[in-house]
């Protein structure tokens, strides 16, 4: 059976690529510290020596729109095009072509349906920065096959937070039941408090530092019970109008397991948002 060698949760700030590659007067003052943190975070995946990446993210109204909005979707294509034109224009993100792992996609779909999740799928999925930014930060070679899983965090009605956790728990079981010898890393990206287009968007930190602190503690300690008591679809409006992306972090807590503390935790206050990076090693930390 396949083994999950790393579970990773992170933010997916689309400005990292441009900031980290800028030089001279174009390089922002926070770029060096940000790059240092990303290089340390990247090593947590490299040490795990994965063969396949299961990537959890959310389409930012690029391919999925109000005419057809699945709650949970699995890509099952041989290749995935990325990024979208506005992401190239606004953030300087590169065009990418990522290889798919169709066998694992099919296994997740079949086993997910059998486990009670009515998963949608796409053979022609094009992916955006919620998937490509963690690849840029964690595996810039982009040399490993992926299985993208998209969640709906934008278009109400949204799934309840507990459903994200349940899906994470099922993903763990399903991947570990895949009849393969391959080593799998499950990587999910969301965010903490976030305001987009609102009055709190461009502050010195995230719009709700108190929520951010509690959220980091929940994730780092695997405190799913407290997180589920505190977080509701209604409560997520208060920290910022786009904070529902935190439910993708909750999904990753489900993959890692209740009560399981993260092996690696790091954060960075970055003008309008707090960046956060977490890694778990289900089979123990790999040796160097």
N, C-alpha and C positions, 0 to 999 in steps of 0.2 A: 504494500500500500504506500501511497504518497505520504510524505512527512512535511509538516509545516515547520519550517526552520526559523521563521521570523514573522512577527506580527508588528506592523508599523502604522502609526497614525501621525499625520502631520497636517499643517496648513498648506495651502497651495497658492502662495502669493505670486501673481503673474509678473511682477516687476523684478523678481530676483534675477532672471537671466540678463536683463539689460543692466541692472545695477552691478552685477558681479563681473560683467565683461567690459564695462565702461572704463576709460582711462583718462588721465589728465584732469582737466577742469570739469569734464562730464561725469566723473566718478563721484557719487554722493558720499557724504561723510560717514554714513553708517555701513558702507559696502564692505569694508575690511572685516568688521566684526561679524556681519551677517555671513560672509563667505567662510570665515573661520568656523562658525557654528555649523554651517551646512557640511563642510568637509568632515567634521567630527561625526555628525549625524549619518553621513553617507557611509562611513566606515562600519556602522552597525549593520547595514545590509550586506556590505562586501564580506564581512566576517562570516555571515551565515551561508555563503556560497549557494544562492538559489539557482534553480534551473528555469523556473517559471514564476511570473508575477501575476497574482490576482489583484486587480486595481479597482478600488471602489471610489467613485466620484459622483458628480452631478452635472448634467448638461446645463449650461448657462443660456438656455433658450437659443442654442445654435441649431441643433437638429430636431429637438423635441419642442413642440409648441402646443398651444391650447386646442388645436384640432386633433391631437393624438398624444396624450401625456400618460405614459405608463408609470406606475408607482415604483416598480423595480424591473430593470431591464438588463439582460445579459447579452453581450456581444458574442457572436459565434462566426466571425469572419476569418479568412486566412490572413488578411492584412487590414490595417486601420490607418487611414489618412488623418493627419493633424497638421497644423492647427487651422483655425478659421481666419479669414482675412482681417477682421477687426482686431484679433489678437496679435497678428503680425504688425498691424499698423499702430496700435496703441501701446503694445508692450514689447515689440521687437522680437516676439517668439519665432523660432525657425519653423519651416515646414518639416514635417517628420512623417516617416512611414514605418509603422510598427508591426511586427509579425504577431499573428494570433496563435493561440493554442486551442485548436478546434476540439480536440478530444476532451480536454478538461471543460471547455464551455458546454459541450453536449452533456457531460456527466453532471455538471452543476444544474443544468436545466431539468434533466430527467429526475434527478434526486430531489431537487428543490420542489418540483411539482408534486412528487410523491410525499414530500414532507409538509404539504399544505400551503406552499407559496405559489400563487398563480403568476409566475414569472413571464414577462414578455421577453422577446428576443429580436435581434436584428442581424441579418447577414450582410448588411451594408452600412454599418455604423461608422460614422466619422466622429472622432473624439476631440475634446477641447482641453483647455488648460487644467481642468481638475484632474485629468489623468497625466497629461504631458509634463506639467510642472513638477510633480513628484518624481517623474522619470529623469527630468533634467537635474534635479537636486540629488537624487539617490543613485541613479544609474545612467549617467550622461552618455555612456556608450550606446544606450538603447539597443542592446544586443540580445535581450532575452524576450521570449514570447510572452504575450500578455493575455489575460482574460479580463476585459473591462466589464464592470457592473455599475450601472447608473441607478441612482435613487432620486426620487422626486422630493426636493426640499424647497421648491419655489412656487409651485402652482397648486393652491388649495382646490379641493380638500387633500390634505397631506396624511400619510400614515401616522399613527400615533408613535411617540418615542419608543414605547415598549416593543413595537413591531420592528423597529430598526435593530434593537437588541436581539430580538428573536431571530431575525435574519442573520445577524452576525454569528450567533450560536450555531445556526444550521450550516452556514458556510464552513465553519470549523469542522463540523462532523462530516459534511459532504466531501470536502477536500481530502480529509484523512481517510475516507473510504474509497477514494479514486484508485483503481488497480494499476498503479504505476510506481516505479522506483524513484521518480523525480522528486526533487526538493522544491517546495513551494513557499514563497513569501506572500503574505496577504498584506496589502498596503491600502490604507483608506485615508482620504483627505477631506477635511471639512474646515471649520474655523470656530473661533471663540466669538465674543461679542463683535458684531460688525454692523456698520451703518453704510448703506449705499444710496447716495443721492439725497440724504437727509441732513439735518442741521448738525449732527454729531459725526459726520464722515471724516473730516480732516482735523482731528485733534492731536495732541501730543502722544496719545496712546489709544487703545481701544475705547469704544464709547462707554463701557461698563467694566472698569478694572476690578470691582468687587466680584462680579460674575466670573470674570476671567480667572481670578485667584481660586475661587471655589471649583471651577471647572477643571483647572489643572490638578487640583488635589483629588477630585473624583477620579480622573483618568489615571494619574500616577499611582493611586492606591487601589485601583480596581473597585471603587466603591459604587457599584451599580445600584444597590438598594437606595442609598441616599440620593444619588443622581435621579433615579426614577421617581422618588418622592418629590423632588424639587422641580423637575423639568416637565412642563406640559406644553402643548401647542400654543396655549394662550400665554404662558409665562415667558416663552421665548421671544415675544414681541418687545418686552421691556428692555433687554440689553442692547437692542439695535434691530433695525428693520430687516436685516438679513441673517439673524442669528440662528435661524432654523437649520443652517448648515452644521450646527453642533450635533445634530442627530446622526450625522455620519461618523463623528467621533464616538457616539454611543454605540453605533453598530460595531466599531472596532473594539470597544470594550467587551461586547458580546463575543467577538472572535477570541479575544485574549482570555476571557473567563472572569466570572465574578470573584472578587477578592484577590485577584492576581496582581501584584504590584509590578509596575513597569521596570524593566532592567535599565532603561535609559530615559532621562527626562531633561529637556532643555527648553528654554523660552527666550524670546527677544521682543522687547517693546519697540515697535516700529511705527512711528508717527501715528497712523490712524488705526492700527490693529496690533494685537499681540500674536506673534508667531509662536508655534508650539510644536515640539517634536518628541515622540514617544516610541520606544521599541521594547517588545517582549520577545523572549526566547523560550518557546514552549518546552523545548527539550534541554534547557540549560544553556548558559552562555557559551558560545563556541570558543575554542582556544585559538590563539593567534596563529 
